[in-house]
Amino acid sequence: MTERRWSRWEVRRKDGERNHLFDYQQAAWAKQIPELSKPDRKLDRLKKEFKIPSLQEELGNSPDLDLFARLYKPPVTHEEIAKSEDENNVHRIKVEGAVVRYVEEMDSIAH
């Protein structure tokens, strides 16, 4: 077995439900690309038919997209590392020469 000499932690919702990171990403893209913000009647009908709540309905208020934009930008001096084309939902930064990797899953974020 490999011994890793660094901390690893995972953040999960207390209720065990999925997190809303995908929904936040979609909302952030829609804010940047006006065509994505236009109402989609077919999609709205499908959401109603399958009883899929909006992000705002799930949260109980409007999502804070400014806060979401700072998700992997801690309040310490760090360098952002470009995303790899062959990895989904992996974010890296460098802090004092050490690479910090965040991995998003539907129900957790691992660090």
Gaussian input, Z-matrix of N, CA and C with variables (Angstrom, degrees):
# hf/3-21g

backbone

0 1
 N
 C     1     B1
 C     2     B2     1     A1
 N     3     B3     2     A2     1     D1
 C     4     B4     3     A3     2     D2
 C     5     B5     4     A4     3     D3
 N     6     B6     5     A5     4     D4
 C     7     B7     6     A6     5     D5
 C     8     B8     7     A7     6     D6
 N     9     B9     8     A8     7     D7
 C    10    B10     9     A9     8     D8
 C    11    B11    10    A10     9     D9
 N    12    B12    11    A11    10    D10
 C    13    B13    12    A12    11    D11
 C    14    B14    13    A13    12    D12
 N    15    B15    14    A14    13    D13
 C    16    B16    15    A15    14    D14
 C    17    B17    16    A16    15    D15
 N    18    B18    17    A17    16    D16
 C    19    B19    18    A18    17    D17
 C    20    B20    19    A19    18    D18
 N    21    B21    20    A20    19    D19
 C    22    B22    21    A21    20    D20
 C    23    B23    22    A22    21    D21
 N    24    B24    23    A23    22    D22
 C    25    B25    24    A24    23    D23
 C    26    B26    25    A25    24    D24
 N    27    B27    26    A26    25    D25
 C    28    B28    27    A27    26    D26
 C    29    B29    28    A28    27    D27
 N    30    B30    29    A29    28    D28
 C    31    B31    30    A30    29    D29
 C    32    B32    31    A31    30    D30
 N    33    B33    32    A32    31    D31
 C    34    B34    33    A33    32    D32
 C    35    B35    34    A34    33    D33
 N    36    B36    35    A35    34    D34
 C    37    B37    36    A36    35    D35
 C    38    B38    37    A37    36    D36
 N    39    B39    38    A38    37    D37
 C    40    B40    39    A39    38    D38
 C    41    B41    40    A40    39    D39
 N    42    B42    41    A41    40    D40
 C    43    B43    42    A42    41    D41
 C    44    B44    43    A43    42    D42
 N    45    B45    44    A44    43    D43
 C    46    B46    45    A45    44    D44
 C    47    B47    46    A46    45    D45
 N    48    B48    47    A47    46    D46
 C    49    B49    48    A48    47    D47
 C    50    B50    49    A49    48    D48
 N    51    B51    50    A50    49    D49
 C    52    B52    51    A51    50    D50
 C    53    B53    52    A52    51    D51
 N    54    B54    53    A53    52    D52
 C    55    B55    54    A54    53    D53
 C    56    B56    55    A55    54    D54
 N    57    B57    56    A56    55    D55
 C    58    B58    57    A57    56    D56
 C    59    B59    58    A58    57    D57
 N    60    B60    59    A59    58    D58
 C    61    B61    60    A60    59    D59
 C    62    B62    61    A61    60    D60
 N    63    B63    62    A62    61    D61
 C    64    B64    63    A63    62    D62
 C    65    B65    64    A64    63    D63
 N    66    B66    65    A65    64    D64
 C    67    B67    66    A66    65    D65
 C    68    B68    67    A67    66    D66
 N    69    B69    68    A68    67    D67
 C    70    B70    69    A69    68    D68
 C    71    B71    70    A70    69    D69
 N    72    B72    71    A71    70    D70
 C    73    B73    72    A72    71    D71
 C    74    B74    73    A73    72    D72
 N    75    B75    74    A74    73    D73
 C    76    B76    75    A75    74    D74
 C    77    B77    76    A76    75    D75
 N    78    B78    77    A77    76    D76
 C    79    B79    78    A78    77    D77
 C    80    B80    79    A79    78    D78
 N    81    B81    80    A80    79    D79
 C    82    B82    81    A81    80    D80
 C    83    B83    82    A82    81    D81
 N    84    B84    83    A83    82    D82
 C    85    B85    84    A84    83    D83
 C    86    B86    85    A85    84    D84
 N    87    B87    86    A86    85    D85
 C    88    B88    87    A87    86    D86
 C    89    B89    88    A88    87    D87
 N    90    B90    89    A89    88    D88
 C    91    B91    90    A90    89    D89
 C    92    B92    91    A91    90    D90
 N    93    B93    92    A92    91    D91
 C    94    B94    93    A93    92    D92
 C    95    B95    94    A94    93    D93
 N    96    B96    95    A95    94    D94
 C    97    B97    96    A96    95    D95
 C    98    B98    97    A97    96    D96
 N    99    B99    98    A98    97    D97
 C   100   B100    99    A99    98    D98
 C   101   B101   100   A100    99    D99
 N   102   B102   101   A101   100   D100
 C   103   B103   102   A102   101   D101
 C   104   B104   103   A103   102   D102
 N   105   B105   104   A104   103   D103
 C   106   B106   105   A105   104   D104
 C   107   B107   106   A106   105   D105
 N   108   B108   107   A107   106   D106
 C   109   B109   108   A108   107   D107
 C   110   B110   109   A109   108   D108
 N   111   B111   110   A110   109   D109
 C   112   B112   111   A111   110   D110
 C   113   B113   112   A112   111   D111
 N   114   B114   113   A113   112   D112
 C   115   B115   114   A114   113   D113
 C   116   B116   115   A115   114   D114
 N   117   B117   116   A116   115   D115
 C   118   B118   117   A117   116   D116
 C   119   B119   118   A118   117   D117
 N   120   B120   119   A119   118   D118
 C   121   B121   120   A120   119   D119
 C   122   B122   121   A121   120   D120
 N   123   B123   122   A122   121   D121
 C   124   B124   123   A123   122   D122
 C   125   B125   124   A124   123   D123
 N   126   B126   125   A125   124   D124
 C   127   B127   126   A126   125   D125
 C   128   B128   127   A127   126   D126
 N   129   B129   128   A128   127   D127
 C   130   B130   129   A129   128   D128
 C   131   B131   130   A130   129   D129
 N   132   B132   131   A131   130   D130
 C   133   B133   132   A132   131   D131
 C   134   B134   133   A133   132   D132
 N   135   B135   134   A134   133   D133
 C   136   B136   135   A135   134   D134
 C   137   B137   136   A136   135   D135
 N   138   B138   137   A137   136   D136
 C   139   B139   138   A138   137   D137
 C   140   B140   139   A139   138   D138
 N   141   B141   140   A140   139   D139
 C   142   B142   141   A141   140   D140
 C   143   B143   142   A142   141   D141
 N   144   B144   143   A143   142   D142
 C   145   B145   144   A144   143   D143
 C   146   B146   145   A145   144   D144
 N   147   B147   146   A146   145   D145
 C   148   B148   147   A147   146   D146
 C   149   B149   148   A148   147   D147
 N   150   B150   149   A149   148   D148
 C   151   B151   150   A150   149   D149
 C   152   B152   151   A151   150   D150
 N   153   B153   152   A152   151   D151
 C   154   B154   153   A153   152   D152
 C   155   B155   154   A154   153   D153
 N   156   B156   155   A155   154   D154
 C   157   B157   156   A156   155   D155
 C   158   B158   157   A157   156   D156
 N   159   B159   158   A158   157   D157
 C   160   B160   159   A159   158   D158
 C   161   B161   160   A160   159   D159
 N   162   B162   161   A161   160   D160
 C   163   B163   162   A162   161   D161
 C   164   B164   163   A163   162   D162
 N   165   B165   164   A164   163   D163
 C   166   B166   165   A165   164   D164
 C   167   B167   166   A166   165   D165
 N   168   B168   167   A167   166   D166
 C   169   B169   168   A168   167   D167
 C   170   B170   169   A169   168   D168
 N   171   B171   170   A170   169   D169
 C   172   B172   171   A171   170   D170
 C   173   B173   172   A172   171   D171
 N   174   B174   173   A173   172   D172
 C   175   B175   174   A174   173   D173
 C   176   B176   175   A175   174   D174
 N   177   B177   176   A176   175   D175
 C   178   B178   177   A177   176   D176
 C   179   B179   178   A178   177   D177
 N   180   B180   179   A179   178   D178
 C   181   B181   180   A180   179   D179
 C   182   B182   181   A181   180   D180
 N   183   B183   182   A182   181   D181
 C   184   B184   183   A183   182   D182
 C   185   B185   184   A184   183   D183
 N   186   B186   185   A185   184   D184
 C   187   B187   186   A186   185   D185
 C   188   B188   187   A187   186   D186
 N   189   B189   188   A188   187   D187
 C   190   B190   189   A189   188   D188
 C   191   B191   190   A190   189   D189
 N   192   B192   191   A191   190   D190
 C   193   B193   192   A192   191   D191
 C   194   B194   193   A193   192   D192
 N   195   B195   194   A194   193   D193
 C   196   B196   195   A195   194   D194
 C   197   B197   196   A196   195   D195
 N   198   B198   197   A197   196   D196
 C   199   B199   198   A198   197   D197
 C   200   B200   199   A199   198   D198
 N   201   B201   200   A200   199   D199
 C   202   B202   201   A201   200   D200
 C   203   B203   202   A202   201   D201
 N   204   B204   203   A203   202   D202
 C   205   B205   204   A204   203   D203
 C   206   B206   205   A205   204   D204
 N   207   B207   206   A206   205   D205
 C   208   B208   207   A207   206   D206
 C   209   B209   208   A208   207   D207
 N   210   B210   209   A209   208   D208
 C   211   B211   210   A210   209   D209
 C   212   B212   211   A211   210   D210
 N   213   B213   212   A212   211   D211
 C   214   B214   213   A213   212   D212
 C   215   B215   214   A214   213   D213
 N   216   B216   215   A215   214   D214
 C   217   B217   216   A216   215   D215
 C   218   B218   217   A217   216   D216
 N   219   B219   218   A218   217   D217
 C   220   B220   219   A219   218   D218
 C   221   B221   220   A220   219   D219
 N   222   B222   221   A221   220   D220
 C   223   B223   222   A222   221   D221
 C   224   B224   223   A223   222   D222
 N   225   B225   224   A224   223   D223
 C   226   B226   225   A225   224   D224
 C   227   B227   226   A226   225   D225
 N   228   B228   227   A227   226   D226
 C   229   B229   228   A228   227   D227
 C   230   B230   229   A229   228   D228
 N   231   B231   230   A230   229   D229
 C   232   B232   231   A231   230   D230
 C   233   B233   232   A232   231   D231
 N   234   B234   233   A233   232   D232
 C   235   B235   234   A234   233   D233
 C   236   B236   235   A235   234   D234
 N   237   B237   236   A236   235   D235
 C   238   B238   237   A237   236   D236
 C   239   B239   238   A238   237   D237
 N   240   B240   239   A239   238   D238
 C   241   B241   240   A240   239   D239
 C   242   B242   241   A241   240   D240
 N   243   B243   242   A242   241   D241
 C   244   B244   243   A243   242   D242
 C   245   B245   244   A244   243   D243
 N   246   B246   245   A245   244   D244
 C   247   B247   246   A246   245   D245
 C   248   B248   247   A247   246   D246
 N   249   B249   248   A248   247   D247
 C   250   B250   249   A249   248   D248
 C   251   B251   250   A250   249   D249
 N   252   B252   251   A251   250   D250
 C   253   B253   252   A252   251   D251
 C   254   B254   253   A253   252   D252
 N   255   B255   254   A254   253   D253
 C   256   B256   255   A255   254   D254
 C   257   B257   256   A256   255   D255
 N   258   B258   257   A257   256   D256
 C   259   B259   258   A258   257   D257
 C   260   B260   259   A259   258   D258
 N   261   B261   260   A260   259   D259
 C   262   B262   261   A261   260   D260
 C   263   B263   262   A262   261   D261
 N   264   B264   263   A263   262   D262
 C   265   B265   264   A264   263   D263
 C   266   B266   265   A265   264   D264
 N   267   B267   266   A266   265   D265
 C   268   B268   267   A267   266   D266
 C   269   B269   268   A268   267   D267
 N   270   B270   269   A269   268   D268
 C   271   B271   270   A270   269   D269
 C   272   B272   271   A271   270   D270
 N   273   B273   272   A272   271   D271
 C   274   B274   273   A273   272   D272
 C   275   B275   274   A274   273   D273
 N   276   B276   275   A275   274   D274
 C   277   B277   276   A276   275   D275
 C   278   B278   277   A277   276   D276
 N   279   B279   278   A278   277   D277
 C   280   B280   279   A279   278   D278
 C   281   B281   280   A280   279   D279
 N   282   B282   281   A281   280   D280
 C   283   B283   282   A282   281   D281
 C   284   B284   283   A283   282   D282
 N   285   B285   284   A284   283   D283
 C   286   B286   285   A285   284   D284
 C   287   B287   286   A286   285   D285
 N   288   B288   287   A287   286   D286
 C   289   B289   288   A288   287   D287
 C   290   B290   289   A289   288   D288
 N   291   B291   290   A290   289   D289
 C   292   B292   291   A291   290   D290
 C   293   B293   292   A292   291   D291
 N   294   B294   293   A293   292   D292
 C   295   B295   294   A294   293   D293
 C   296   B296   295   A295   294   D294
 N   297   B297   296   A296   295   D295
 C   298   B298   297   A297   296   D296
 C   299   B299   298   A298   297   D297
 N   300   B300   299   A299   298   D298
 C   301   B301   300   A300   299   D299
 C   302   B302   301   A301   300   D300
 N   303   B303   302   A302   301   D301
 C   304   B304   303   A303   302   D302
 C   305   B305   304   A304   303   D303
 N   306   B306   305   A305   304   D304
 C   307   B307   306   A306   305   D305
 C   308   B308   307   A307   306   D306
 N   309   B309   308   A308   307   D307
 C   310   B310   309   A309   308   D308
 C   311   B311   310   A310   309   D309
 N   312   B312   311   A311   310   D310
 C   313   B313   312   A312   311   D311
 C   314   B314   313   A313   312   D312
 N   315   B315   314   A314   313   D313
 C   316   B316   315   A315   314   D314
 C   317   B317   316   A316   315   D315
 N   318   B318   317   A317   316   D316
 C   319   B319   318   A318   317   D317
 C   320   B320   319   A319   318   D318
 N   321   B321   320   A320   319   D319
 C   322   B322   321   A321   320   D320
 C   323   B323   322   A322   321   D321
 N   324   B324   323   A323   322   D322
 C   325   B325   324   A324   323   D323
 C   326   B326   325   A325   324   D324
 N   327   B327   326   A326   325   D325
 C   328   B328   327   A327   326   D326
 C   329   B329   328   A328   327   D327
 N   330   B330   329   A329   328   D328
 C   331   B331   330   A330   329   D329
 C   332   B332   331   A331   330   D330

   B1=1.4512
   B2=1.5249
   B3=1.3062
   B4=1.4501
   B5=1.5221
   B6=1.3069
   B7=1.4652
   B8=1.5212
   B9=1.3126
   B10=1.4589
   B11=1.5151
   B12=1.3224
   B13=1.4679
   B14=1.5247
   B15=1.2923
   B16=1.4503
   B17=1.5224
   B18=1.3129
   B19=1.4664
   B20=1.5155
   B21=1.2978
   B22=1.4570
   B23=1.5145
   B24=1.3215
   B25=1.4531
   B26=1.5092
   B27=1.3083
   B28=1.4504
   B29=1.5208
   B30=1.3170
   B31=1.4580
   B32=1.5283
   B33=1.3303
   B34=1.4595
   B35=1.5265
   B36=1.3012
   B37=1.4527
   B38=1.5190
   B39=1.2945
   B40=1.4608
   B41=1.5328
   B42=1.3393
   B43=1.4645
   B44=1.5336
   B45=1.3412
   B46=1.4594
   B47=1.5199
   B48=1.3164
   B49=1.4621
   B50=1.5302
   B51=1.3264
   B52=1.4662
   B53=1.5180
   B54=1.3277
   B55=1.4574
   B56=1.5306
   B57=1.3070
   B58=1.4634
   B59=1.5268
   B60=1.3241
   B61=1.4627
   B62=1.5222
   B63=1.3221
   B64=1.4636
   B65=1.5230
   B66=1.3259
   B67=1.4615
   B68=1.5300
   B69=1.3394
   B70=1.4619
   B71=1.5276
   B72=1.3299
   B73=1.4696
   B74=1.5208
   B75=1.3190
   B76=1.4629
   B77=1.5269
   B78=1.3140
   B79=1.4706
   B80=1.5272
   B81=1.3235
   B82=1.4817
   B83=1.5273
   B84=1.3399
   B85=1.4635
   B86=1.5226
   B87=1.3344
   B88=1.4612
   B89=1.5250
   B90=1.3267
   B91=1.4660
   B92=1.5292
   B93=1.3348
   B94=1.4620
   B95=1.5265
   B96=1.3310
   B97=1.4667
   B98=1.5261
   B99=1.3226
   B100=1.4702
   B101=1.5289
   B102=1.3390
   B103=1.4689
   B104=1.5313
   B105=1.3299
   B106=1.4623
   B107=1.5215
   B108=1.3249
   B109=1.4620
   B110=1.5245
   B111=1.3258
   B112=1.4577
   B113=1.5291
   B114=1.3384
   B115=1.4706
   B116=1.5306
   B117=1.2869
   B118=1.4598
   B119=1.5261
   B120=1.3358
   B121=1.4658
   B122=1.5262
   B123=1.3466
   B124=1.4667
   B125=1.5260
   B126=1.3202
   B127=1.4582
   B128=1.5257
   B129=1.3279
   B130=1.4634
   B131=1.5275
   B132=1.3477
   B133=1.4744
   B134=1.5264
   B135=1.3364
   B136=1.4655
   B137=1.5272
   B138=1.3341
   B139=1.4646
   B140=1.5269
   B141=1.3335
   B142=1.4614
   B143=1.5231
   B144=1.3358
   B145=1.4602
   B146=1.5285
   B147=1.3282
   B148=1.4598
   B149=1.5324
   B150=1.3348
   B151=1.4658
   B152=1.5271
   B153=1.3402
   B154=1.4583
   B155=1.5291
   B156=1.3226
   B157=1.4685
   B158=1.5304
   B159=1.3134
   B160=1.4662
   B161=1.5311
   B162=1.3157
   B163=1.4572
   B164=1.5289
   B165=1.3253
   B166=1.4640
   B167=1.5303
   B168=1.3144
   B169=1.4713
   B170=1.5285
   B171=1.3324
   B172=1.4711
   B173=1.5243
   B174=1.3427
   B175=1.4618
   B176=1.5239
   B177=1.3178
   B178=1.4640
   B179=1.5150
   B180=1.3287
   B181=1.4655
   B182=1.5296
   B183=1.3202
   B184=1.4595
   B185=1.5248
   B186=1.3376
   B187=1.4686
   B188=1.5194
   B189=1.3226
   B190=1.4627
   B191=1.5294
   B192=1.3324
   B193=1.4597
   B194=1.5248
   B195=1.3388
   B196=1.4699
   B197=1.5248
   B198=1.3098
   B199=1.4626
   B200=1.5339
   B201=1.3186
   B202=1.4663
   B203=1.5352
   B204=1.3342
   B205=1.4679
   B206=1.5301
   B207=1.3237
   B208=1.4742
   B209=1.5282
   B210=1.3276
   B211=1.4586
   B212=1.5264
   B213=1.3021
   B214=1.4700
   B215=1.5253
   B216=1.3055
   B217=1.4659
   B218=1.5271
   B219=1.3264
   B220=1.4684
   B221=1.5206
   B222=1.3396
   B223=1.4628
   B224=1.5380
   B225=1.3239
   B226=1.4618
   B227=1.5224
   B228=1.3163
   B229=1.4568
   B230=1.5242
   B231=1.3217
   B232=1.4620
   B233=1.5206
   B234=1.3120
   B235=1.4703
   B236=1.5255
   B237=1.3226
   B238=1.4580
   B239=1.5225
   B240=1.3253
   B241=1.4554
   B242=1.5227
   B243=1.3277
   B244=1.4624
   B245=1.5257
   B246=1.3311
   B247=1.4567
   B248=1.5255
   B249=1.3105
   B250=1.4551
   B251=1.5228
   B252=1.3294
   B253=1.4673
   B254=1.5273
   B255=1.3351
   B256=1.4620
   B257=1.5252
   B258=1.3303
   B259=1.4649
   B260=1.5190
   B261=1.3164
   B262=1.4578
   B263=1.5145
   B264=1.3196
   B265=1.4630
   B266=1.5262
   B267=1.3199
   B268=1.4576
   B269=1.5215
   B270=1.3246
   B271=1.4566
   B272=1.5245
   B273=1.3393
   B274=1.4588
   B275=1.5205
   B276=1.3280
   B277=1.4577
   B278=1.5291
   B279=1.3239
   B280=1.4571
   B281=1.5230
   B282=1.3326
   B283=1.4590
   B284=1.5277
   B285=1.3155
   B286=1.4647
   B287=1.5274
   B288=1.3312
   B289=1.4544
   B290=1.5157
   B291=1.3281
   B292=1.4641
   B293=1.5235
   B294=1.3199
   B295=1.4554
   B296=1.5253
   B297=1.3300
   B298=1.4625
   B299=1.5195
   B300=1.3224
   B301=1.4691
   B302=1.5240
   B303=1.3344
   B304=1.4564
   B305=1.5266
   B306=1.3183
   B307=1.4551
   B308=1.5269
   B309=1.3164
   B310=1.4643
   B311=1.5144
   B312=1.3085
   B313=1.4634
   B314=1.5181
   B315=1.3184
   B316=1.4652
   B317=1.5320
   B318=1.3346
   B319=1.4593
   B320=1.5266
   B321=1.3336
   B322=1.4632
   B323=1.5320
   B324=1.3312
   B325=1.4640
   B326=1.5143
   B327=1.3320
   B328=1.4574
   B329=1.5164
   B330=1.3225
   B331=1.4654
   B332=1.4997
   A1=109.61
   A2=116.55
   A3=122.61
   A4=109.92
   A5=116.00
   A6=119.64
   A7=108.39
   A8=115.63
   A9=121.03
   A10=107.68
   A11=116.85
   A12=120.53
   A13=111.56
   A14=115.87
   A15=120.51
   A16=108.87
   A17=113.84
   A18=119.58
   A19=110.13
   A20=115.20
   A21=121.60
   A22=105.88
   A23=115.77
   A24=118.84
   A25=109.83
   A26=114.70
   A27=121.48
   A28=108.15
   A29=116.39
   A30=122.17
   A31=107.84
   A32=115.41
   A33=122.25
   A34=109.18
   A35=115.90
   A36=119.70
   A37=109.67
   A38=116.02
   A39=121.37
   A40=111.72
   A41=116.13
   A42=119.90
   A43=113.16
   A44=117.23
   A45=120.94
   A46=115.02
   A47=117.73
   A48=120.97
   A49=110.35
   A50=115.53
   A51=120.29
   A52=110.09
   A53=115.75
   A54=119.14
   A55=108.22
   A56=116.63
   A57=120.36
   A58=112.81
   A59=118.07
   A60=120.15
   A61=113.03
   A62=118.04
   A63=120.56
   A64=110.17
   A65=116.66
   A66=121.24
   A67=111.26
   A68=116.13
   A69=119.97
   A70=110.14
   A71=117.11
   A72=120.52
   A73=110.52
   A74=116.71
   A75=120.47
   A76=111.21
   A77=116.99
   A78=121.12
   A79=110.84
   A80=117.02
   A81=120.68
   A82=110.06
   A83=117.96
   A84=120.85
   A85=110.69
   A86=116.55
   A87=120.58
   A88=111.13
   A89=116.68
   A90=120.46
   A91=110.95
   A92=117.01
   A93=121.67
   A94=112.91
   A95=116.95
   A96=121.70
   A97=108.36
   A98=117.70
   A99=121.38
   A100=114.32
   A101=117.99
   A102=120.56
   A103=111.44
   A104=117.15
   A105=120.69
   A106=112.40
   A107=116.79
   A108=120.85
   A109=112.45
   A110=117.06
   A111=120.35
   A112=110.33
   A113=116.55
   A114=119.47
   A115=111.07
   A116=115.84
   A117=122.54
   A118=106.76
   A119=116.63
   A120=120.78
   A121=112.33
   A122=117.17
   A123=119.41
   A124=110.09
   A125=115.79
   A126=120.07
   A127=110.61
   A128=116.72
   A129=120.78
   A130=111.21
   A131=116.95
   A132=120.59
   A133=111.03
   A134=116.77
   A135=120.30
   A136=111.52
   A137=116.33
   A138=119.99
   A139=110.82
   A140=116.68
   A141=119.65
   A142=111.07
   A143=115.95
   A144=120.71
   A145=111.76
   A146=116.91
   A147=120.82
   A148=113.00
   A149=115.32
   A150=121.99
   A151=112.08
   A152=115.03
   A153=121.40
   A154=108.03
   A155=118.06
   A156=119.77
   A157=111.62
   A158=115.62
   A159=120.80
   A160=108.54
   A161=116.00
   A162=120.15
   A163=109.91
   A164=116.82
   A165=120.38
   A166=110.68
   A167=117.42
   A168=120.56
   A169=110.85
   A170=117.15
   A171=120.30
   A172=111.78
   A173=116.27
   A174=120.27
   A175=112.71
   A176=115.90
   A177=119.39
   A178=112.49
   A179=117.72
   A180=123.43
   A181=108.67
   A182=116.84
   A183=120.81
   A184=111.13
   A185=117.28
   A186=119.28
   A187=110.49
   A188=116.81
   A189=122.46
   A190=108.34
   A191=116.54
   A192=121.06
   A193=112.58
   A194=117.38
   A195=119.73
   A196=110.33
   A197=116.67
   A198=120.91
   A199=110.33
   A200=117.12
   A201=121.76
   A202=110.81
   A203=117.56
   A204=121.45
   A205=111.96
   A206=117.37
   A207=121.53
   A208=112.61
   A209=117.35
   A210=121.96
   A211=113.79
   A212=118.98
   A213=121.29
   A214=110.84
   A215=114.95
   A216=121.83
   A217=108.35
   A218=116.75
   A219=119.56
   A220=111.90
   A221=117.17
   A222=121.19
   A223=112.59
   A224=115.94
   A225=122.38
   A226=106.78
   A227=116.79
   A228=119.98
   A229=108.57
   A230=116.14
   A231=120.66
   A232=109.85
   A233=114.52
   A234=121.94
   A235=107.43
   A236=116.56
   A237=119.51
   A238=108.77
   A239=116.34
   A240=122.55
   A241=107.61
   A242=116.15
   A243=120.94
   A244=110.54
   A245=115.06
   A246=120.49
   A247=110.11
   A248=115.19
   A249=121.75
   A250=108.81
   A251=116.73
   A252=121.38
   A253=112.46
   A254=117.27
   A255=119.89
   A256=114.09
   A257=118.16
   A258=121.76
   A259=109.79
   A260=115.23
   A261=120.19
   A262=109.83
   A263=115.79
   A264=122.21
   A265=114.11
   A266=116.75
   A267=121.79
   A268=107.45
   A269=116.29
   A270=122.67
   A271=107.76
   A272=116.61
   A273=120.30
   A274=110.00
   A275=114.44
   A276=121.99
   A277=106.38
   A278=115.96
   A279=119.98
   A280=107.74
   A281=115.60
   A282=122.60
   A283=107.47
   A284=115.92
   A285=122.00
   A286=112.03
   A287=116.54
   A288=121.83
   A289=115.26
   A290=118.01
   A291=121.34
   A292=110.40
   A293=116.40
   A294=120.74
   A295=108.69
   A296=114.75
   A297=121.96
   A298=106.26
   A299=115.77
   A300=120.99
   A301=109.62
   A302=115.62
   A303=122.63
   A304=107.28
   A305=116.87
   A306=121.52
   A307=108.34
   A308=115.93
   A309=121.43
   A310=110.61
   A311=115.40
   A312=122.64
   A313=106.86
   A314=117.66
   A315=120.36
   A316=112.47
   A317=115.99
   A318=117.91
   A319=113.26
   A320=117.75
   A321=118.71
   A322=111.63
   A323=113.60
   A324=122.21
   A325=105.08
   A326=116.51
   A327=120.90
   A328=107.99
   A329=115.73
   A330=122.75
   A331=108.64
   D1=149.12
   D2=178.82
   D3=-88.96
   D4=132.27
   D5=175.97
   D6=-96.39
   D7=119.34
   D8=178.49
   D9=-98.25
   D10=131.55
   D11=-176.61
   D12=-103.76
   D13=40.79
   D14=175.98
   D15=-141.53
   D16=159.73
   D17=-179.86
   D18=-75.52
   D19=145.60
   D20=172.66
   D21=-132.80
   D22=133.26
   D23=177.72
   D24=-137.41
   D25=161.63
   D26=-178.99
   D27=-136.44
   D28=135.35
   D29=179.58
   D30=-108.93
   D31=126.97
   D32=178.58
   D33=-133.27
   D34=155.37
   D35=173.57
   D36=-68.15
   D37=143.86
   D38=-179.29
   D39=-61.93
   D40=-34.47
   D41=-178.59
   D42=-83.36
   D43=-1.90
   D44=177.86
   D45=78.86
   D46=-0.47
   D47=179.62
   D48=-75.05
   D49=169.06
   D50=179.04
   D51=-68.15
   D52=153.42
   D53=174.99
   D54=-83.09
   D55=176.97
   D56=-175.82
   D57=-108.79
   D58=20.55
   D59=-175.23
   D60=-60.89
   D61=-41.49
   D62=178.35
   D63=-61.84
   D64=-43.64
   D65=179.89
   D66=-63.87
   D67=-39.70
   D68=176.77
   D69=-63.66
   D70=-42.93
   D71=179.50
   D72=-60.50
   D73=-43.26
   D74=178.32
   D75=-62.17
   D76=-42.17
   D77=178.85
   D78=-65.56
   D79=-38.72
   D80=178.78
   D81=-65.69
   D82=-42.34
   D83=177.30
   D84=-62.80
   D85=-43.42
   D86=-179.51
   D87=-61.55
   D88=-34.64
   D89=178.56
   D90=-67.46
   D91=-35.24
   D92=-178.33
   D93=-80.85
   D94=-28.67
   D95=-175.87
   D96=-118.71
   D97=102.30
   D98=-174.63
   D99=-53.03
   D100=-34.56
   D101=-179.38
   D102=-60.87
   D103=-29.76
   D104=-179.82
   D105=-76.76
   D106=-16.74
   D107=-178.34
   D108=-85.83
   D109=-12.42
   D110=-178.64
   D111=-67.85
   D112=142.09
   D113=179.04
   D114=-60.62
   D115=141.25
   D116=177.85
   D117=-119.39
   D118=102.86
   D119=-173.81
   D120=-63.42
   D121=-37.41
   D122=178.68
   D123=-64.07
   D124=-45.35
   D125=-179.77
   D126=-64.15
   D127=-42.19
   D128=177.95
   D129=-60.39
   D130=-42.02
   D131=177.92
   D132=-63.20
   D133=-43.43
   D134=179.33
   D135=-62.85
   D136=-42.09
   D137=178.90
   D138=-61.66
   D139=-42.19
   D140=178.27
   D141=-66.52
   D142=-44.22
   D143=-178.80
   D144=-59.96
   D145=-41.97
   D146=-178.22
   D147=-96.68
   D148=8.53
   D149=176.92
   D150=54.37
   D151=50.20
   D152=178.38
   D153=-97.90
   D154=111.93
   D155=-178.41
   D156=-72.96
   D157=154.08
   D158=175.32
   D159=-74.11
   D160=166.41
   D161=177.38
   D162=-60.08
   D163=-42.33
   D164=179.54
   D165=-61.87
   D166=-40.66
   D167=178.21
   D168=-65.50
   D169=-40.65
   D170=179.53
   D171=-66.18
   D172=-39.04
   D173=-177.10
   D174=-81.57
   D175=-25.53
   D176=-176.36
   D177=87.54
   D178=-0.52
   D179=174.57
   D180=-163.36
   D181=178.62
   D182=-178.33
   D183=-68.70
   D184=139.99
   D185=178.16
   D186=-66.97
   D187=141.97
   D188=178.81
   D189=-89.83
   D190=90.84
   D191=-176.23
   D192=-71.10
   D193=-25.39
   D194=175.55
   D195=-67.75
   D196=-40.32
   D197=176.64
   D198=-67.27
   D199=-41.56
   D200=178.41
   D201=-58.99
   D202=-38.20
   D203=-179.66
   D204=-62.67
   D205=-19.40
   D206=-179.45
   D207=-100.48
   D208=12.12
   D209=-172.56
   D210=-53.07
   D211=-47.17
   D212=-177.65
   D213=-111.03
   D214=36.03
   D215=179.26
   D216=-127.49
   D217=79.06
   D218=-176.73
   D219=-66.22
   D220=159.41
   D221=-177.79
   D222=-79.48
   D223=45.17
   D224=174.55
   D225=-131.20
   D226=159.73
   D227=177.75
   D228=-63.09
   D229=125.78
   D230=-179.41
   D231=-152.87
   D232=164.79
   D233=178.12
   D234=-118.01
   D235=131.05
   D236=177.37
   D237=-80.13
   D238=140.31
   D239=179.36
   D240=-109.61
   D241=133.79
   D242=-178.61
   D243=-59.01
   D244=144.16
   D245=179.59
   D246=-71.44
   D247=145.05
   D248=176.41
   D249=-83.61
   D250=136.69
   D251=-178.85
   D252=-63.47
   D253=-28.81
   D254=-174.46
   D255=-95.77
   D256=9.09
   D257=177.52
   D258=-122.95
   D259=128.67
   D260=175.49
   D261=-99.05
   D262=141.83
   D263=173.26
   D264=60.00
   D265=30.25
   D266=175.24
   D267=-118.35
   D268=128.66
   D269=-179.00
   D270=-125.72
   D271=137.20
   D272=-179.65
   D273=-129.71
   D274=144.38
   D275=170.41
   D276=-135.49
   D277=164.65
   D278=176.42
   D279=-119.18
   D280=126.94
   D281=179.62
   D282=-123.03
   D283=117.43
   D284=179.86
   D285=48.95
   D286=43.15
   D287=176.86
   D288=85.50
   D289=-10.16
   D290=179.51
   D291=-99.79
   D292=134.67
   D293=177.72
   D294=-82.88
   D295=129.11
   D296=176.70
   D297=-110.30
   D298=124.39
   D299=-176.53
   D300=-113.98
   D301=131.43
   D302=175.87
   D303=-113.17
   D304=131.57
   D305=179.12
   D306=-120.72
   D307=119.48
   D308=179.88
   D309=-89.88
   D310=132.81
   D311=171.08
   D312=-122.13
   D313=172.36
   D314=-179.60
   D315=-64.42
   D316=-25.97
   D317=-176.56
   D318=-124.34
   D319=9.28
   D320=-178.61
   D321=-162.35
   D322=167.28
   D323=168.68
   D324=-127.96
   D325=125.00
   D326=178.61
   D327=-106.04
   D328=145.77
   D329=-178.96
   D330=-131.41

